[in-house]
Amino acid sequence: MHFHLADRYQPGSSWVHRLDPRAKILIVTGFILGLSLSSLGAWLPFLVYFALILLAAMASGFGPGFTVRRSFVALPFVLAALSLPFTVPGPTLFTVPGLGWAASLPGTIRFAGIVLRTWLAVQAAILLAATTPFPDLLWGMSRLSVPAPLVAVVGFMYRYLFLAGDEALRMIRARTARSAWTEGQRRPSIVWQGRVTGNMIGSLFLRSIERSERVYDAMLARGYDGQVRSLSHFHLRRLDVVALAATLAVVGGLVAWSLRG
């Protein structure tokens, strides 16, 4: 296996690692919900949200830059909101030289708020995945009454994402071995490379479907009934309740602060 996810579980013995998975899922869910409800123009609450992430990362034994370094991979996805400064009406903040595009102040504030929300939410999710083994996350989701089919889909998607990535790497190596070129020889055209890449994606899709059917038949033969079972079992302790209550109280206060301010 040569394919690895960037934000896999990081073993540790901190009190964050020892929290009940249900408590951690509820804490992260409440944190992200608080980010969504906070006013976009209130910057100080977002700074406090960021400070909470840094404190949690340090309490986990990872250091303050652990989640920050890994969260930038999600920022390109917020470029879909890049048109907001130029489409939302309001007072002009700046004009793009040479293009004459005027960016409004409300649109820029909305875009910056979306970037901050996404960036902080991704850091919270990274911290959750880094401090909780994935089977424990599935157990916590099932105990929180998340629908069983959804838990099963998430579990299989995570597990077989590694296999699909490894299969894609093998296909890339095979393509490279069949399209070698020597010094002085012209590289294949962009059109040729795009056509080959499209064929590879289609082949990978078909292989994934065939493998999923074989795996599902094997699971049925072994008595699979749609329920994901785990050997891990947890009990809510006082530390779990205190951490959950404290986090939700702080997040609720930040939401009220941002909306009032």
Secondary structure as UniProt FT lines:
FT   TURN            6..7
FT   TURN            15..18
FT   HELIX           21..37
FT   TURN            40..41
FT   HELIX           43..59
FT   TURN            60..61
FT   TURN            64..65
FT   HELIX           66..71
FT   HELIX           72..81
FT   TURN            82..83
FT   HELIX           84..87
FT   STRAND          92..95
FT   TURN            97..99
FT   STRAND          102..104
FT   HELIX           105..131
FT   HELIX           134..143
FT   TURN            144..145
FT   HELIX           148..178
FT   TURN            183..184
FT   HELIX           190..221
FT   TURN            222..223
FT   HELIX           238..260
//
